[in-house]
Amino acid sequence: MKRKPCSVVPPTEDHDEKPNLFKRKDDETTSKAGFFSSSKQILTLCLVFRMVNSLLVQTYFNPDEHWQALEVAHRIAFGYGHLTWEWSKGIRSYLHPMMFVPLYKFLSFFGLDAPWFMIRAPRLLQSVISSVGDFYLYKLAHRIFGERVAQWTLFSQLVNWFTFFCFTRTLSNNLETVLTLVGLYYWPSFRHSSKHFLLASRKWGLVIAALACAVRPTSAITWLYVGLLELFETKDQIKFIFLEIAPIGLLVLGFTCLVDWLMYGSWIFVPVNFLKFNFLSSGGDYYGTHKWHWYFTQGFTVMLFTFIPFTIAGVFQSRQWKLFGLMAWVLGLYSVLGHKEFRFVMPVLPIALMFSGYSLASLQDTVSNDINRKISSDLRNKCPSRMQFGLFFLLVTNLPMALYMSLVHQRGSEDVMNFLSHEALEDRVKSVLFLTPCHATPYYSTLHRNLPMRFLDCSPSESRETLDESDRFMIDPVGFLSDMVKGWAVPSHIVLFDSQEKQLKEFLISHSFIEIKRFFHAHFKVDRELQGSIVAYTLTSQ
């Protein structure tokens, strides 16, 4: 007699009409939910996890984490810090950097603005914000699918390597992701039935959506889809447009413009400037382009990693086509743009992980049903191992990846600035020259000393054929530096990667510079030649 293999039985219900396969069983077991029976306990779990997560993130990922957030906030709080070319063109809003200004003021007031706090406090603050995103992802999954799917969704969110690696970084994309999850939770289109909802809930959803668009104008891609869904489903379309969308949108836009007016010193309409630069003139392409399919074949697939099969299974099992449509819409529109980055599609990663949570809950449900039917002990032992194998597979593939990327890969950029900040605290640093690709390290927000510093500029020029300083240096380091020294003020420290150090070592020694500290950076190259280590040189005559 042949034994039937354990398999996940897909539900027959359409989740656009009957969205909760697990609801009946969840209702029977809610009182036995244990830890997950309390929202406070879930939020506490998310908060503690993300705070530990933030302390374990010690590597460099994207320049915007420092240069478009902390550097700007540091300038506002302490009066010095570098503003990149984006701020002179008015394509960035001060709304996101302003979040960190009170933190810096707090550290300064209590005398806590020492290197350890200046480096870690911003990410600890971001961990608090990110934990809210985790919590609302759980609530959103609970609202759509029920308790058990919500539990497995939270598991997927916390275990996923890219979320661990990226979510506690001070990127505006992470704030956008949190606002997206909170907004979707309040949005009626993703409830069990959008026929019965509180009008206040939709208004809260609109407020959060408007804030997300204010922080990052590209968030409009997400909320255009969500808004059109609601527009087609609601009966009071005129009221929805003119009495909800228009006044709430104008109110948030007015608040954002007021903040930017106070900081810029003149009226700046950031969304229009952002649209002109990134969409109408393809200004983002200056920093590199990818093939149209990059998000599908590399970017988003790398972010999901080994959750891919679980996410695909969850999509077809749940039949929650609205959420899947949102994912496809966002990935599709971002694919049209030439310049692509992992962080751009961060807001839809938790949604993909929600589908993974559904798949894991389905697998658990199948195992439980087989055991309840009292099948043979041999098969009973086999079925649980299938579930255990899936969990083991996800843990063993994601946790090492998360720890390696957070603790090892590209940590030299952070370490060298941490070192210089301690040296500056002891008054051993007078000035610094960075002979690295532009924005390859943190800057004043980490050094926290108002000292002369210089890095190689890479601001976009009118002619794309014109090479910037960073490119010219990478092509001919010796020739570039030979021209620079003709009129330079000799720095006390020079920072460069080992790949350029090989060509410049004799030059540096001849100008009385010696190596003071070397830091490991990476085992493999990212977008240039291998930058295995980053080196700090100091002037011997100082």
C-alpha positions in Angstrom: 0.0 0.0 0.0 1.5 3.3 -1.1 1.7 6.2 1.3 0.6 9.6 0.0 3.4 12.2 0.5 2.8 15.2 2.7 1.7 18.2 0.6 0.4 21.7 1.1 -3.3 21.8 0.0 -4.1 25.1 -1.5 -7.2 26.8 -0.3 -10.2 27.0 -2.6 -11.4 30.3 -1.3 -10.8 33.6 -3.2 -9.3 36.0 -0.7 -10.8 39.0 -2.5 -14.2 37.7 -1.4 -13.4 35.3 1.5 -9.9 36.3 2.5 -9.3 34.4 5.6 -8.6 30.6 5.2 -7.3 30.4 8.8 -9.9 32.6 10.5 -12.2 29.9 11.9 -9.3 28.0 13.4 -7.8 31.2 14.7 -11.0 32.1 16.5 -10.9 28.7 18.3 -7.3 29.1 19.4 -7.0 32.8 20.1 -7.0 32.2 23.8 -4.1 29.8 23.4 -2.0 32.1 21.4 0.4 32.6 24.3 3.0 35.3 23.6 1.1 36.5 20.5 -2.1 37.1 22.6 -0.9 40.6 23.6 -0.1 43.4 21.1 2.2 45.0 23.7 4.3 41.8 23.8 4.5 41.7 20.1 5.6 45.3 19.9 8.2 44.7 22.6 9.5 41.7 20.7 9.9 43.8 17.6 11.5 46.7 19.5 14.1 44.5 21.3 14.9 42.6 18.2 15.5 45.7 16.1 17.5 47.4 18.8 19.9 44.4 18.9 19.7 44.3 15.1 20.9 48.0 14.9 23.9 47.3 17.1 24.9 44.4 14.9 24.8 46.5 11.8 28.4 47.8 11.5 29.0 48.0 7.7 28.6 50.5 5.0 25.7 50.0 2.5 24.5 53.2 0.7 25.9 56.8 0.9 22.4 58.2 1.4 22.2 56.7 4.9 24.8 59.2 6.0 25.0 62.0 3.4 21.3 62.6 2.9 20.1 62.1 6.4 22.6 62.3 9.3 25.0 64.7 7.6 22.1 67.1 7.0 20.7 66.7 10.5 24.2 67.2 12.0 24.5 70.5 10.1 21.2 71.7 11.4 22.0 70.6 15.0 25.6 71.6 15.3 26.1 74.2 12.5 28.6 72.2 10.4 28.2 69.3 8.0 28.3 68.9 4.2 25.3 69.4 2.0 25.5 67.5 -1.4 24.5 69.0 -4.7 20.9 67.6 -4.3 20.2 70.3 -1.7 21.4 73.1 -3.9 19.0 71.9 -6.6 16.2 71.6 -4.1 15.3 68.0 -4.8 15.4 66.8 -1.2 13.0 67.5 1.6 14.2 68.3 5.1 11.4 66.3 6.5 13.4 63.1 7.0 16.7 64.6 8.3 14.7 66.7 10.8 13.8 63.5 12.6 17.4 63.2 13.8 17.9 66.8 14.9 16.2 66.4 18.3 18.3 63.3 18.9 21.5 65.2 18.2 20.3 68.1 20.4 19.5 65.6 23.2 23.0 64.0 23.0 24.6 67.4 23.0 22.6 68.8 25.9 23.5 65.8 28.2 27.1 65.7 27.0 26.6 62.3 25.3 27.9 63.4 21.9 30.9 61.1 22.2 31.9 58.8 19.2 30.0 55.7 20.5 26.7 57.6 20.8 27.1 59.7 17.7 27.6 56.5 15.7 25.0 54.2 17.2 22.3 56.5 18.5 20.8 57.3 15.1 20.5 53.7 14.2 18.9 53.0 17.6 16.4 55.6 16.9 15.7 54.1 13.4 15.3 50.7 15.1 12.4 52.1 17.1 10.8 53.4 13.9 11.5 50.1 12.1 9.9 48.1 15.0 6.7 50.0 14.4 6.9 48.8 10.8 7.3 45.2 11.9 4.4 45.5 14.3 2.1 47.0 11.7 3.1 44.3 9.2 1.9 41.8 11.8 -1.3 43.7 12.3 -1.9 44.0 8.5 -1.3 40.3 8.0 -3.6 39.6 11.0 -6.3 41.8 9.5 -6.2 40.1 6.1 -5.3 36.5 6.8 -5.6 35.9 10.5 -3.4 35.1 13.6 -1.3 32.3 12.3 -0.4 33.9 9.0 0.5 37.1 11.0 2.8 35.1 13.2 4.6 33.5 10.3 4.7 36.8 8.5 6.5 38.4 11.5 8.9 35.4 11.5 9.7 35.9 7.8 10.2 39.7 8.3 12.6 39.2 11.2 14.6 36.3 9.6 14.9 37.7 6.1 18.6 38.7 5.6 18.0 41.9 3.7 15.5 43.3 6.2 18.0 42.6 9.0 20.8 44.2 6.9 19.0 47.3 5.8 15.9 48.1 7.9 17.7 49.8 10.9 19.8 52.0 8.6 18.9 55.7 8.5 17.7 55.7 4.9 14.6 57.6 3.9 13.4 54.4 2.1 13.1 52.7 5.5 10.8 55.4 6.9 8.9 55.2 3.6 8.5 51.4 4.2 7.2 51.9 7.7 4.7 54.6 6.6 3.6 52.3 3.8 2.9 49.4 6.2 1.0 51.7 8.6 -1.0 53.2 5.8 -1.9 49.9 4.3 -3.2 48.7 7.6 -5.6 51.6 7.8 -6.6 51.3 4.1 -10.1 49.8 3.6 -9.2 48.0 0.3 -7.2 45.5 2.2 -9.7 44.6 4.9 -11.8 41.4 4.9 -14.6 43.5 3.5 -14.2 47.1 2.4 -18.0 47.6 2.6 -17.8 48.0 6.4 -15.1 50.4 7.5 -14.7 53.5 9.6 -14.3 56.7 7.6 -11.7 57.8 10.1 -9.6 54.7 9.2 -9.4 55.8 5.5 -8.6 59.3 6.5 -5.7 58.0 8.6 -4.5 56.0 5.7 -4.6 59.1 3.5 -2.6 61.1 6.1 0.1 58.4 6.3 0.2 58.0 2.5 0.6 61.8 2.1 3.5 61.7 4.6 5.2 58.8 2.8 5.0 60.8 -0.5 6.4 63.9 1.3 9.4 61.9 2.6 10.0 60.2 -0.8 8.0 61.5 -3.8 8.4 58.1 -5.5 6.1 56.7 -2.9 3.3 58.1 -5.1 3.9 55.0 -7.2 2.6 52.8 -4.4 -0.3 55.0 -3.4 -1.5 55.7 -6.9 -2.3 52.0 -7.2 -3.9 51.8 -3.8 -5.9 55.0 -4.4 -7.2 53.8 -7.7 -8.3 50.6 -6.1 -10.3 52.5 -3.6 -11.7 54.9 -6.2 -13.1 52.0 -8.2 -14.6 50.3 -5.2 -16.0 53.2 -3.2 -19.5 54.5 -4.0 -18.9 58.1 -2.9 -16.1 58.8 -5.4 -16.7 62.6 -5.5 -16.5 62.8 -1.7 -13.4 60.6 -1.7 -11.6 62.9 -4.1 -12.7 66.3 -3.0 -13.4 65.9 0.7 -10.7 63.5 1.6 -7.8 63.2 -0.9 -7.6 66.9 -1.8 -7.8 68.5 1.7 -5.5 65.9 3.4 -3.0 66.0 0.5 -2.9 69.8 0.5 -2.6 70.0 4.3 0.4 67.6 4.3 1.9 69.3 1.3 1.6 72.7 2.9 3.3 71.4 6.1 6.1 69.9 4.1 6.6 73.1 2.0 6.6 75.2 5.3 9.4 73.0 6.7 11.4 73.2 3.5 10.8 77.0 3.4 12.2 77.4 6.9 15.3 75.3 6.1 16.0 76.4 2.5 15.2 80.1 3.2 12.9 80.3 0.2 9.9 78.6 -1.2 11.1 75.2 -2.7 8.6 72.8 -4.2 10.6 69.6 -3.8 8.2 67.1 -5.5 8.3 69.1 -8.8 12.1 69.5 -8.6 12.4 65.8 -7.8 10.2 64.8 -10.7 12.1 67.0 -13.2 15.5 65.7 -12.2 14.7 62.0 -11.8 12.0 61.4 -14.4 11.9 64.1 -17.0 15.7 64.5 -17.3 16.8 61.0 -16.1 19.3 62.6 -13.8 19.5 59.5 -11.7 21.1 57.7 -14.6 24.3 59.7 -13.9 25.0 57.2 -11.1 24.5 54.1 -13.3 21.8 52.2 -15.1 20.6 48.6 -15.2 18.6 46.5 -17.6 14.8 46.8 -17.4 14.5 43.3 -15.8 17.1 43.9 -13.1 14.6 43.9 -10.2 13.1 40.7 -11.3 16.3 38.8 -12.2 18.7 40.2 -9.6 17.5 43.1 -7.3 14.3 41.9 -5.7 15.2 38.2 -6.0 18.4 38.8 -4.0 16.4 40.7 -1.4 13.9 37.8 -1.0 16.7 35.2 -1.3 15.6 31.8 -0.1 12.1 33.1 0.7 11.3 33.1 -3.1 9.6 29.7 -3.3 7.6 30.4 -0.1 6.5 33.7 -1.5 5.5 32.3 -4.9 3.5 29.5 -3.2 1.8 32.0 -0.9 0.7 34.1 -3.8 -1.1 31.2 -5.5 -2.4 29.7 -2.2 -3.8 33.0 -0.9 -5.2 34.4 -4.1 -4.8 37.8 -2.6 -4.5 39.5 -6.0 -4.8 43.0 -4.8 -1.6 42.7 -2.7 0.2 40.8 -5.5 -0.9 43.5 -7.9 0.6 46.1 -5.7 4.0 44.3 -5.7 3.9 43.8 -9.5 2.9 47.4 -10.1 5.7 48.9 -8.0 8.4 46.5 -9.4 7.1 47.1 -12.9 7.1 50.9 -12.8 10.5 51.1 -11.1 11.8 48.8 -13.8 11.1 51.5 -16.4 13.6 53.8 -14.7 17.2 53.4 -15.8 18.8 53.9 -12.3 17.9 51.1 -10.0 18.9 50.3 -6.4 17.8 47.6 -3.9 16.5 50.2 -1.5 14.0 51.7 -3.9 11.7 48.6 -3.7 12.1 48.1 0.0 8.4 49.1 0.7 7.1 46.0 -1.1 9.6 43.5 0.4 7.4 43.0 3.6 4.4 42.4 1.4 6.3 39.6 -0.4 7.3 38.2 3.1 3.6 38.3 4.0 2.9 35.8 1.2 5.8 33.7 2.6 4.1 33.8 6.0 0.9 32.5 4.3 2.8 29.7 2.7 4.4 28.7 6.0 1.0 28.8 7.8 -0.4 26.6 5.1 2.4 24.1 5.6 1.8 24.1 9.3 -1.9 23.7 8.8 -1.3 20.6 6.6 1.0 19.0 9.1 -1.5 19.6 11.9 -4.4 18.2 9.9 -2.5 15.0 9.1 -1.6 14.5 12.7 -5.2 15.1 13.9 -6.4 12.4 11.5 -4.1 10.0 13.3 -2.3 8.7 10.3 0.4 6.1 10.7 3.2 6.9 13.1 5.8 6.6 10.3 4.1 9.3 8.2 3.3 11.4 11.3 7.0 11.6 12.0 7.8 12.4 8.4 5.3 15.3 8.1 6.6 17.4 10.9 10.1 17.0 9.6 9.0 18.6 6.4 8.0 21.7 8.3 11.1 21.7 10.4 13.2 21.3 7.2 11.6 24.4 5.7 12.3 26.5 8.8 15.8 25.1 9.1 16.4 26.0 5.4 15.3 29.6 5.9 17.3 30.1 9.1 20.5 28.5 7.8 20.5 30.4 4.6 19.4 33.8 5.9 21.1 34.2 9.3 24.7 33.7 8.1 24.0 36.0 5.2 22.5 38.7 7.5 25.4 38.5 9.9 28.1 38.5 7.2 26.6 41.5 5.4 26.0 43.4 8.7 29.3 42.7 10.4 31.9 41.9 7.7 31.2 43.1 4.2 32.2 46.7 3.5 32.9 47.6 7.1 36.2 49.4 6.5 34.4 52.7 5.5 32.7 52.8 8.9 35.7 51.6 10.9 38.1 54.2 9.4 35.7 57.1 10.3 35.2 55.6 13.8 38.9 55.6 14.3 39.3 59.2 13.0 36.5 60.3 15.3 38.4 58.9 18.4 41.7 60.4 17.1 40.0 63.8 16.6 38.6 63.6 20.2 42.2 63.4 21.3 43.2 66.3 19.1 45.3 64.2 16.8 43.5 65.1 13.6 43.9 68.6 12.0 42.4 67.9 8.5 41.5 65.0 6.3 41.7 64.3 2.6 39.6 61.4 1.2 41.2 59.9 -1.9 38.3 57.5 -2.4 35.3 57.3 -4.7 33.0 60.1 -3.6 30.8 59.5 -0.5 32.6 56.2 0.2 32.7 56.9 4.0 30.5 58.8 6.5 31.6 62.4 7.1 31.0 65.0 9.8 28.1 63.2 11.3 30.6 60.6 12.5 33.8 62.6 12.9 31.8 65.2 15.0 34.6 67.8 14.9 34.6 71.0 12.8 37.8 70.3 11.0 38.7 70.9 7.3 37.9 67.9 5.3 38.0 67.3 1.5 36.6 64.5 -0.7 36.5 64.0 -4.4 33.5 65.6 -5.9 31.1 63.7 -8.2 28.3 66.2 -8.7 26.5 65.7 -12.1 27.7 68.2 -14.7 25.7 69.7 -17.6 27.6 67.5 -20.0 27.6 63.8 -19.2 30.8 63.4 -21.1 32.7 65.5 -18.6 34.5 63.4 -16.0 34.1 64.4 -12.3 36.9 64.5 -9.8 36.2 61.0 -8.6 36.3 59.5 -12.1 39.5 61.3 -13.0 41.2 60.1 -9.8 40.2 56.5 -10.4 41.5 56.7 -14.0 44.9 58.2 -13.1 45.5 58.4 -9.3 49.2 59.6 -9.6 48.5 62.3 -12.2 45.5 63.6 -10.3 47.3 63.8 -7.0 50.4 65.4 -8.6 48.2 68.2 -9.9 46.4 68.5 -6.5 49.5 69.0 -4.4 50.5 72.1 -6.5 48.0 74.2 -4.6 46.9 72.1 -1.6 46.9 72.8 2.1 48.7 69.7 3.3 46.2 67.5 5.3 47.2 65.8 8.5 45.5 62.6 7.3 44.7 60.9 4.0 42.2 58.1 3.6 42.3 55.8 0.5 41.5 52.2 -0.6 44.4 49.7 -1.0 43.6 49.4 -4.8 44.8 53.1 -5.2 47.4 52.9 -2.4 49.5 50.5 -4.5 49.9 53.3 -7.1 50.3 56.1 -4.7 52.5 54.6 -1.9 55.8 56.0 -3.2 54.2 59.4 -3.7 52.8 59.5 -0.2 56.1 58.4 1.4 57.9 61.1 -0.6 55.6 63.7 0.9 56.2 62.5 4.5 53.0 60.4 4.9 53.1 57.1 6.7 50.5 54.4 7.3 48.8 54.8 10.7 46.0 52.2 10.5 44.6 49.7 8.0 41.1 48.3 8.1 39.6 45.3 6.4 36.8 46.3 4.0 35.6 43.5 1.7 36.3 40.0 0.4 34.8 40.6 -3.0 34.2 43.6 -5.2 30.9 45.4 -5.6 30.9 47.8 -8.5 34.6 48.6 -8.9 37.8 46.6 -8.5 38.3 44.8 -5.3 38.6 47.2 -2.4 40.0 44.7 0.1 41.0 47.3 2.8 41.0 51.0 3.5 44.0 52.8 4.8 44.6 55.9 6.9 47.9 57.8 6.4 49.2 60.5 8.6 51.7 63.3 8.1 54.9 62.6 10.0 55.9 66.2 10.5 52.7 67.3 12.3 
